[in-house]
Amino acid sequence: MCQQLLQEIEYTRKQMETLATSLPFSSEQVIEISKQLDKLLNKYEMVIKSK
């Protein structure tokens, strides 16, 4: 679970970086992927704290 979540976090982070190089940080796409990344990071924190 943890390893898969970390991979998803890394993938989403790379997607956000790619988008942010071609779009303004305030664009809808960058904001949405940033929100996805936030959710994943929060989920990861919950998993770690529950161990």
mmCIF file as Biopython writes it, N, C-alpha, C and O atoms, coordinates in Angstrom:
data_model
#
loop_
_atom_site.group_PDB
_atom_site.id
_atom_site.type_symbol
_atom_site.label_atom_id
_atom_site.label_alt_id
_atom_site.label_comp_id
_atom_site.label_asym_id
_atom_site.label_entity_id
_atom_site.label_seq_id
_atom_site.pdbx_PDB_ins_code
_atom_site.Cartn_x
_atom_site.Cartn_y
_atom_site.Cartn_z
_atom_site.occupancy
_atom_site.B_iso_or_equiv
_atom_site.auth_seq_id
_atom_site.auth_asym_id
_atom_site.pdbx_PDB_model_num
ATOM 1   N N  . MET A ? 1  ? 0.833  -1.205 0.000   1.0 0.0 1  A 1 
ATOM 2   C CA . MET A ? 1  ? 0.000  0.000  0.000   1.0 0.0 1  A 1 
ATOM 3   C C  . MET A ? 1  ? 0.869  1.256  0.000   1.0 0.0 1  A 1 
ATOM 4   O O  . MET A ? 1  ? 0.678  2.161  -0.813  1.0 0.0 1  A 1 
ATOM 5   N N  . CYS A ? 2  ? 1.807  1.291  0.910   1.0 0.0 2  A 1 
ATOM 6   C CA . CYS A ? 2  ? 2.649  2.477  1.070   1.0 0.0 2  A 1 
ATOM 7   C C  . CYS A ? 2  ? 3.510  2.712  -0.183  1.0 0.0 2  A 1 
ATOM 8   O O  . CYS A ? 2  ? 3.637  3.844  -0.650  1.0 0.0 2  A 1 
ATOM 9   N N  . GLN A ? 3  ? 4.086  1.655  -0.710  1.0 0.0 3  A 1 
ATOM 10  C CA . GLN A ? 3  ? 4.950  1.796  -1.884  1.0 0.0 3  A 1 
ATOM 11  C C  . GLN A ? 3  ? 4.144  2.258  -3.095  1.0 0.0 3  A 1 
ATOM 12  O O  . GLN A ? 3  ? 4.593  3.112  -3.859  1.0 0.0 3  A 1 
ATOM 13  N N  . GLN A ? 4  ? 2.967  1.695  -3.260  1.0 0.0 4  A 1 
ATOM 14  C CA . GLN A ? 4  ? 2.103  2.083  -4.374  1.0 0.0 4  A 1 
ATOM 15  C C  . GLN A ? 4  ? 1.690  3.547  -4.247  1.0 0.0 4  A 1 
ATOM 16  O O  . GLN A ? 4  ? 1.661  4.279  -5.237  1.0 0.0 4  A 1 
ATOM 17  N N  . LEU A ? 5  ? 1.376  3.962  -3.047  1.0 0.0 5  A 1 
ATOM 18  C CA . LEU A ? 5  ? 0.993  5.350  -2.797  1.0 0.0 5  A 1 
ATOM 19  C C  . LEU A ? 5  ? 2.157  6.293  -3.091  1.0 0.0 5  A 1 
ATOM 20  O O  . LEU A ? 5  ? 1.965  7.360  -3.674  1.0 0.0 5  A 1 
ATOM 21  N N  . LEU A ? 6  ? 3.348  5.904  -2.692  1.0 0.0 6  A 1 
ATOM 22  C CA . LEU A ? 6  ? 4.530  6.723  -2.985  1.0 0.0 6  A 1 
ATOM 23  C C  . LEU A ? 6  ? 4.759  6.856  -4.493  1.0 0.0 6  A 1 
ATOM 24  O O  . LEU A ? 6  ? 5.133  7.925  -4.977  1.0 0.0 6  A 1 
ATOM 25  N N  . GLN A ? 7  ? 4.537  5.781  -5.219  1.0 0.0 7  A 1 
ATOM 26  C CA . GLN A ? 7  ? 4.690  5.833  -6.672  1.0 0.0 7  A 1 
ATOM 27  C C  . GLN A ? 7  ? 3.656  6.763  -7.299  1.0 0.0 7  A 1 
ATOM 28  O O  . GLN A ? 7  ? 3.956  7.512  -8.228  1.0 0.0 7  A 1 
ATOM 29  N N  . GLU A ? 8  ? 2.435  6.703  -6.775  1.0 0.0 8  A 1 
ATOM 30  C CA . GLU A ? 8  ? 1.383  7.580  -7.280  1.0 0.0 8  A 1 
ATOM 31  C C  . GLU A ? 8  ? 1.698  9.048  -6.969  1.0 0.0 8  A 1 
ATOM 32  O O  . GLU A ? 8  ? 1.448  9.930  -7.791  1.0 0.0 8  A 1 
ATOM 33  N N  . ILE A ? 9  ? 2.240  9.297  -5.794  1.0 0.0 9  A 1 
ATOM 34  C CA . ILE A ? 9  ? 2.643  10.655 -5.416  1.0 0.0 9  A 1 
ATOM 35  C C  . ILE A ? 9  ? 3.723  11.162 -6.368  1.0 0.0 9  A 1 
ATOM 36  O O  . ILE A ? 9  ? 3.646  12.289 -6.859  1.0 0.0 9  A 1 
ATOM 37  N N  . GLU A ? 10 ? 4.711  10.342 -6.623  1.0 0.0 10 A 1 
ATOM 38  C CA . GLU A ? 10 ? 5.809  10.752 -7.504  1.0 0.0 10 A 1 
ATOM 39  C C  . GLU A ? 10 ? 5.312  11.001 -8.933  1.0 0.0 10 A 1 
ATOM 40  O O  . GLU A ? 10 ? 5.715  11.972 -9.574  1.0 0.0 10 A 1 
ATOM 41  N N  . TYR A ? 11 ? 4.452  10.134 -9.417  1.0 0.0 11 A 1 
ATOM 42  C CA . TYR A ? 11 ? 3.890  10.292 -10.761 1.0 0.0 11 A 1 
ATOM 43  C C  . TYR A ? 11 ? 3.100  11.599 -10.866 1.0 0.0 11 A 1 
ATOM 44  O O  . TYR A ? 11 ? 3.251  12.347 -11.831 1.0 0.0 11 A 1 
ATOM 45  N N  . THR A ? 12 ? 2.265  11.863 -9.876  1.0 0.0 12 A 1 
ATOM 46  C CA . THR A ? 12 ? 1.445  13.076 -9.869  1.0 0.0 12 A 1 
ATOM 47  C C  . THR A ? 12 ? 2.313  14.319 -9.753  1.0 0.0 12 A 1 
ATOM 48  O O  . THR A ? 12 ? 2.041  15.336 -10.392 1.0 0.0 12 A 1 
ATOM 49  N N  . ARG A ? 13 ? 3.350  14.239 -8.943  1.0 0.0 13 A 1 
ATOM 50  C CA . ARG A ? 13 ? 4.275  15.371 -8.806  1.0 0.0 13 A 1 
ATOM 51  C C  . ARG A ? 13 ? 4.943  15.688 -10.147 1.0 0.0 13 A 1 
ATOM 52  O O  . ARG A ? 13 ? 5.065  16.852 -10.528 1.0 0.0 13 A 1 
ATOM 53  N N  . LYS A ? 14 ? 5.370  14.653 -10.849 1.0 0.0 14 A 1 
ATOM 54  C CA . LYS A ? 14 ? 6.003  14.862 -12.156 1.0 0.0 14 A 1 
ATOM 55  C C  . LYS A ? 14 ? 5.020  15.450 -13.161 1.0 0.0 14 A 1 
ATOM 56  O O  . LYS A ? 14 ? 5.385  16.306 -13.967 1.0 0.0 14 A 1 
ATOM 57  N N  . GLN A ? 15 ? 3.779  14.993 -13.113 1.0 0.0 15 A 1 
ATOM 58  C CA . GLN A ? 15 ? 2.754  15.556 -13.995 1.0 0.0 15 A 1 
ATOM 59  C C  . GLN A ? 15 ? 2.575  17.047 -13.717 1.0 0.0 15 A 1 
ATOM 60  O O  . GLN A ? 15 ? 2.487  17.857 -14.640 1.0 0.0 15 A 1 
ATOM 61  N N  . MET A ? 16 ? 2.524  17.392 -12.444 1.0 0.0 16 A 1 
ATOM 62  C CA . MET A ? 16 ? 2.345  18.791 -12.064 1.0 0.0 16 A 1 
ATOM 63  C C  . MET A ? 16 ? 3.533  19.629 -12.537 1.0 0.0 16 A 1 
ATOM 64  O O  . MET A ? 16 ? 3.348  20.729 -13.058 1.0 0.0 16 A 1 
ATOM 65  N N  . GLU A ? 17 ? 4.735  19.121 -12.360 1.0 0.0 17 A 1 
ATOM 66  C CA . GLU A ? 17 ? 5.922  19.845 -12.814 1.0 0.0 17 A 1 
ATOM 67  C C  . GLU A ? 17 ? 5.884  20.067 -14.324 1.0 0.0 17 A 1 
ATOM 68  O O  . GLU A ? 17 ? 6.216  21.149 -14.807 1.0 0.0 17 A 1 
ATOM 69  N N  . THR A ? 18 ? 5.484  19.050 -15.054 1.0 0.0 18 A 1 
ATOM 70  C CA . THR A ? 18 ? 5.403  19.161 -16.508 1.0 0.0 18 A 1 
ATOM 71  C C  . THR A ? 18 ? 4.379  20.213 -16.920 1.0 0.0 18 A 1 
ATOM 72  O O  . THR A ? 18 ? 4.651  21.059 -17.771 1.0 0.0 18 A 1 
ATOM 73  N N  . LEU A ? 19 ? 3.207  20.150 -16.310 1.0 0.0 19 A 1 
ATOM 74  C CA . LEU A ? 19 ? 2.173  21.143 -16.618 1.0 0.0 19 A 1 
ATOM 75  C C  . LEU A ? 19 ? 2.631  22.556 -16.263 1.0 0.0 19 A 1 
ATOM 76  O O  . LEU A ? 19 ? 2.404  23.503 -17.015 1.0 0.0 19 A 1 
ATOM 77  N N  . ALA A ? 20 ? 3.272  22.679 -15.120 1.0 0.0 20 A 1 
ATOM 78  C CA . ALA A ? 20 ? 3.673  24.001 -14.628 1.0 0.0 20 A 1 
ATOM 79  C C  . ALA A ? 20 ? 4.768  24.633 -15.490 1.0 0.0 20 A 1 
ATOM 80  O O  . ALA A ? 20 ? 4.968  25.846 -15.434 1.0 0.0 20 A 1 
ATOM 81  N N  . THR A ? 21 ? 5.469  23.841 -16.274 1.0 0.0 21 A 1 
ATOM 82  C CA . THR A ? 21 ? 6.483  24.420 -17.162 1.0 0.0 21 A 1 
ATOM 83  C C  . THR A ? 21 ? 5.863  25.016 -18.418 1.0 0.0 21 A 1 
ATOM 84  O O  . THR A ? 21 ? 6.474  25.853 -19.082 1.0 0.0 21 A 1 
ATOM 85  N N  . SER A ? 22 ? 4.644  24.581 -18.742 1.0 0.0 22 A 1 
ATOM 86  C CA . SER A ? 22 ? 4.017  25.084 -19.967 1.0 0.0 22 A 1 
ATOM 87  C C  . SER A ? 22 ? 2.776  25.940 -19.721 1.0 0.0 22 A 1 
ATOM 88  O O  . SER A ? 22 ? 2.279  26.600 -20.632 1.0 0.0 22 A 1 
ATOM 89  N N  . LEU A ? 23 ? 2.284  25.923 -18.490 1.0 0.0 23 A 1 
ATOM 90  C CA . LEU A ? 23 ? 1.085  26.695 -18.149 1.0 0.0 23 A 1 
ATOM 91  C C  . LEU A ? 23 ? 1.365  27.568 -16.930 1.0 0.0 23 A 1 
ATOM 92  O O  . LEU A ? 23 ? 2.276  27.276 -16.155 1.0 0.0 23 A 1 
ATOM 93  N N  . PRO A ? 24 ? 0.596  28.627 -16.758 1.0 0.0 24 A 1 
ATOM 94  C CA . PRO A ? 24 ? 0.749  29.434 -15.533 1.0 0.0 24 A 1 
ATOM 95  C C  . PRO A ? 24 ? 0.364  28.614 -14.301 1.0 0.0 24 A 1 
ATOM 96  O O  . PRO A ? 24 ? -0.490 27.732 -14.375 1.0 0.0 24 A 1 
ATOM 97  N N  . PHE A ? 25 ? 0.996  28.912 -13.183 1.0 0.0 25 A 1 
ATOM 98  C CA . PHE A ? 25 ? 0.680  28.197 -11.941 1.0 0.0 25 A 1 
ATOM 99  C C  . PHE A ? 25 ? -0.786 28.343 -11.564 1.0 0.0 25 A 1 
ATOM 100 O O  . PHE A ? 25 ? -1.348 27.478 -10.891 1.0 0.0 25 A 1 
ATOM 101 N N  . SER A ? 26 ? -1.396 29.419 -11.989 1.0 0.0 26 A 1 
ATOM 102 C CA . SER A ? 26 ? -2.792 29.680 -11.640 1.0 0.0 26 A 1 
ATOM 103 C C  . SER A ? 26 ? -3.788 29.045 -12.615 1.0 0.0 26 A 1 
ATOM 104 O O  . SER A ? 26 ? -4.996 29.236 -12.476 1.0 0.0 26 A 1 
ATOM 105 N N  . SER A ? 27 ? -3.293 28.299 -13.590 1.0 0.0 27 A 1 
ATOM 106 C CA . SER A ? 27 ? -4.202 27.663 -14.549 1.0 0.0 27 A 1 
ATOM 107 C C  . SER A ? 27 ? -4.999 26.554 -13.866 1.0 0.0 27 A 1 
ATOM 108 O O  . SER A ? 27 ? -4.552 25.953 -12.890 1.0 0.0 27 A 1 
ATOM 109 N N  . GLU A ? 28 ? -6.176 26.303 -14.400 1.0 0.0 28 A 1 
ATOM 110 C CA . GLU A ? 28 ? -7.080 25.295 -13.831 1.0 0.0 28 A 1 
ATOM 111 C C  . GLU A ? 28 ? -6.418 23.913 -13.768 1.0 0.0 28 A 1 
ATOM 112 O O  . GLU A ? 28 ? -6.573 23.195 -12.780 1.0 0.0 28 A 1 
ATOM 113 N N  . GLN A ? 29 ? -5.685 23.541 -14.816 1.0 0.0 29 A 1 
ATOM 114 C CA . GLN A ? 29 ? -5.052 22.225 -14.862 1.0 0.0 29 A 1 
ATOM 115 C C  . GLN A ? 29 ? -3.999 22.069 -13.769 1.0 0.0 29 A 1 
ATOM 116 O O  . GLN A ? 29 ? -3.938 21.035 -13.105 1.0 0.0 29 A 1 
ATOM 117 N N  . VAL A ? 30 ? -3.183 23.083 -13.587 1.0 0.0 30 A 1 
ATOM 118 C CA . VAL A ? 30 ? -2.136 23.021 -12.560 1.0 0.0 30 A 1 
ATOM 119 C C  . VAL A ? 30 ? -2.764 22.997 -11.169 1.0 0.0 30 A 1 
ATOM 120 O O  . VAL A ? 30 ? -2.311 22.263 -10.291 1.0 0.0 30 A 1 
ATOM 121 N N  . ILE A ? 31 ? -3.789 23.785 -10.975 1.0 0.0 31 A 1 
ATOM 122 C CA . ILE A ? 31 ? -4.464 23.809 -9.673  1.0 0.0 31 A 1 
ATOM 123 C C  . ILE A ? 31 ? -5.097 22.455 -9.368  1.0 0.0 31 A 1 
ATOM 124 O O  . ILE A ? 31 ? -4.998 21.964 -8.243  1.0 0.0 31 A 1 
ATOM 125 N N  . GLU A ? 32 ? -5.742 21.850 -10.357 1.0 0.0 32 A 1 
ATOM 126 C CA . GLU A ? 32 ? -6.393 20.554 -10.135 1.0 0.0 32 A 1 
ATOM 127 C C  . GLU A ? 32 ? -5.380 19.462 -9.800  1.0 0.0 32 A 1 
ATOM 128 O O  . GLU A ? 32 ? -5.607 18.665 -8.889  1.0 0.0 32 A 1 
ATOM 129 N N  . ILE A ? 33 ? -4.283 19.421 -10.517 1.0 0.0 33 A 1 
ATOM 130 C CA . ILE A ? 33 ? -3.293 18.383 -10.227 1.0 0.0 33 A 1 
ATOM 131 C C  . ILE A ? 33 ? -2.610 18.646 -8.891  1.0 0.0 33 A 1 
ATOM 132 O O  . ILE A ? 33 ? -2.205 17.711 -8.200  1.0 0.0 33 A 1 
ATOM 133 N N  . SER A ? 34 ? -2.483 19.910 -8.534  1.0 0.0 34 A 1 
ATOM 134 C CA . SER A ? 34 ? -1.939 20.257 -7.222  1.0 0.0 34 A 1 
ATOM 135 C C  . SER A ? 34 ? -2.870 19.763 -6.112  1.0 0.0 34 A 1 
ATOM 136 O O  . SER A ? 34 ? -2.409 19.273 -5.081  1.0 0.0 34 A 1 
ATOM 137 N N  . LYS A ? 35 ? -4.157 19.893 -6.325  1.0 0.0 35 A 1 
ATOM 138 C CA . LYS A ? 35 ? -5.136 19.384 -5.354  1.0 0.0 35 A 1 
ATOM 139 C C  . LYS A ? 35 ? -5.046 17.865 -5.237  1.0 0.0 35 A 1 
ATOM 140 O O  . LYS A ? 35 ? -5.128 17.312 -4.140  1.0 0.0 35 A 1 
ATOM 141 N N  . GLN A ? 36 ? -4.878 17.198 -6.374  1.0 0.0 36 A 1 
ATOM 142 C CA . GLN A ? 36 ? -4.722 15.738 -6.359  1.0 0.0 36 A 1 
ATOM 143 C C  . GLN A ? 36 ? -3.487 15.350 -5.550  1.0 0.0 36 A 1 
ATOM 144 O O  . GLN A ? 36 ? -3.524 14.421 -4.744  1.0 0.0 36 A 1 
ATOM 145 N N  . LEU A ? 37 ? -2.408 16.066 -5.776  1.0 0.0 37 A 1 
ATOM 146 C CA . LEU A ? 37 ? -1.171 15.791 -5.049  1.0 0.0 37 A 1 
ATOM 147 C C  . LEU A ? 37 ? -1.358 16.027 -3.554  1.0 0.0 37 A 1 
ATOM 148 O O  . LEU A ? 37 ? -0.886 15.234 -2.739  1.0 0.0 37 A 1 
ATOM 149 N N  . ASP A ? 38 ? -2.029 17.088 -3.193  1.0 0.0 38 A 1 
ATOM 150 C CA . ASP A ? 38 ? -2.316 17.359 -1.778  1.0 0.0 38 A 1 
ATOM 151 C C  . ASP A ? 38 ? -3.086 16.210 -1.139  1.0 0.0 38 A 1 
ATOM 152 O O  . ASP A ? 38 ? -2.772 15.793 -0.025  1.0 0.0 38 A 1 
ATOM 153 N N  . LYS A ? 39 ? -4.087 15.702 -1.837  1.0 0.0 39 A 1 
ATOM 154 C CA . LYS A ? 39 ? -4.886 14.588 -1.312  1.0 0.0 39 A 1 
ATOM 155 C C  . LYS A ? 39 ? -4.028 13.345 -1.112  1.0 0.0 39 A 1 
ATOM 156 O O  . LYS A ? 39 ? -4.142 12.653 -0.100  1.0 0.0 39 A 1 
ATOM 157 N N  . LEU A ? 40 ? -3.172 13.072 -2.086  1.0 0.0 40 A 1 
ATOM 158 C CA . LEU A ? 40 ? -2.292 11.908 -1.977  1.0 0.0 40 A 1 
ATOM 159 C C  . LEU A ? 40 ? -1.320 12.059 -0.805  1.0 0.0 40 A 1 
ATOM 160 O O  . LEU A ? 40 ? -1.081 11.108 -0.061  1.0 0.0 40 A 1 
ATOM 161 N N  . LEU A ? 41 ? -0.771 13.247 -0.651  1.0 0.0 41 A 1 
ATOM 162 C CA . LEU A ? 41 ? 0.164  13.488 0.451   1.0 0.0 41 A 1 
ATOM 163 C C  . LEU A ? 41 ? -0.537 13.375 1.801   1.0 0.0 41 A 1 
ATOM 164 O O  . LEU A ? 41 ? 0.036  12.845 2.753   1.0 0.0 41 A 1 
ATOM 165 N N  . ASN A ? 42 ? -1.760 13.866 1.890   1.0 0.0 42 A 1 
ATOM 166 C CA . ASN A ? 42 ? -2.528 13.730 3.126   1.0 0.0 42 A 1 
ATOM 167 C C  . ASN A ? 42 ? -2.832 12.265 3.423   1.0 0.0 42 A 1 
ATOM 168 O O  . ASN A ? 42 ? -2.756 11.827 4.571   1.0 0.0 42 A 1 
ATOM 169 N N  . LYS A ? 43 ? -3.175 11.518 2.387   1.0 0.0 43 A 1 
ATOM 170 C CA . LYS A ? 43 ? -3.445 10.087 2.548   1.0 0.0 43 A 1 
ATOM 171 C C  . LYS A ? 43 ? -2.189 9.365  3.040   1.0 0.0 43 A 1 
ATOM 172 O O  . LYS A ? 43 ? -2.256 8.520  3.932   1.0 0.0 43 A 1 
ATOM 173 N N  . TYR A ? 44 ? -1.059 9.705  2.453   1.0 0.0 44 A 1 
ATOM 174 C CA . TYR A ? 44 ? 0.205  9.095  2.862   1.0 0.0 44 A 1 
ATOM 175 C C  . TYR A ? 44 ? 0.504  9.397  4.333   1.0 0.0 44 A 1 
ATOM 176 O O  . TYR A ? 44 ? 0.919  8.515  5.085   1.0 0.0 44 A 1 
ATOM 177 N N  . GLU A ? 45 ? 0.292  10.629 4.724   1.0 0.0 45 A 1 
ATOM 178 C CA . GLU A ? 45 ? 0.526  11.013 6.118   1.0 0.0 45 A 1 
ATOM 179 C C  . GLU A ? 45 ? -0.367 10.211 7.065   1.0 0.0 45 A 1 
ATOM 180 O O  . GLU A ? 45 ? 0.077  9.787  8.132   1.0 0.0 45 A 1 
ATOM 181 N N  . MET A ? 46 ? -1.616 10.005 6.676   1.0 0.0 46 A 1 
ATOM 182 C CA . MET A ? 46 ? -2.546 9.225  7.505   1.0 0.0 46 A 1 
ATOM 183 C C  . MET A ? 46 ? -2.070 7.774  7.631   1.0 0.0 46 A 1 
ATOM 184 O O  . MET A ? 46 ? -2.130 7.183  8.709   1.0 0.0 46 A 1 
ATOM 185 N N  . VAL A ? 47 ? -1.603 7.219  6.530   1.0 0.0 47 A 1 
ATOM 186 C CA . VAL A ? 47 ? -1.114 5.836  6.540   1.0 0.0 47 A 1 
ATOM 187 C C  . VAL A ? 47 ? 0.088  5.715  7.467   1.0 0.0 47 A 1 
ATOM 188 O O  . VAL A ? 47 ? 0.166  4.783  8.267   1.0 0.0 47 A 1 
ATOM 189 N N  . ILE A ? 48 ? 1.011  6.641  7.364   1.0 0.0 48 A 1 
ATOM 190 C CA . ILE A ? 48 ? 2.218  6.618  8.195   1.0 0.0 48 A 1 
ATOM 191 C C  . ILE A ? 48 ? 1.864  6.774  9.670   1.0 0.0 48 A 1 
ATOM 192 O O  . ILE A ? 48 ? 2.420  6.076  10.518  1.0 0.0 48 A 1 
ATOM 193 N N  . LYS A ? 49 ? 0.956  7.672  9.975   1.0 0.0 49 A 1 
ATOM 194 C CA . LYS A ? 49 ? 0.572  7.901  11.371  1.0 0.0 49 A 1 
ATOM 195 C C  . LYS A ? 49 ? -0.157 6.709  11.973  1.0 0.0 49 A 1 
ATOM 196 O O  . LYS A ? 49 ? -0.105 6.499  13.185  1.0 0.0 49 A 1 
ATOM 197 N N  . SER A ? 50 ? -0.835 5.929  11.145  1.0 0.0 50 A 1 
ATOM 198 C CA . SER A ? 50 ? -1.600 4.793  11.654  1.0 0.0 50 A 1 
ATOM 199 C C  . SER A ? 50 ? -0.726 3.579  11.949  1.0 0.0 50 A 1 
ATOM 200 O O  . SER A ? 50 ? -1.205 2.596  12.515  1.0 0.0 50 A 1 
ATOM 201 N N  . LYS A ? 51 ? 0.537  3.635  11.575  1.0 0.0 51 A 1 
ATOM 202 C CA . LYS A ? 51 ? 1.442  2.495  11.823  1.0 0.0 51 A 1 
ATOM 203 C C  . LYS A ? 51 ? 2.013  2.548  13.213  1.0 0.0 51 A 1 
ATOM 204 O O  . LYS A ? 51 ? 2.791  1.673  13.594  1.0 0.0 51 A 1 
#
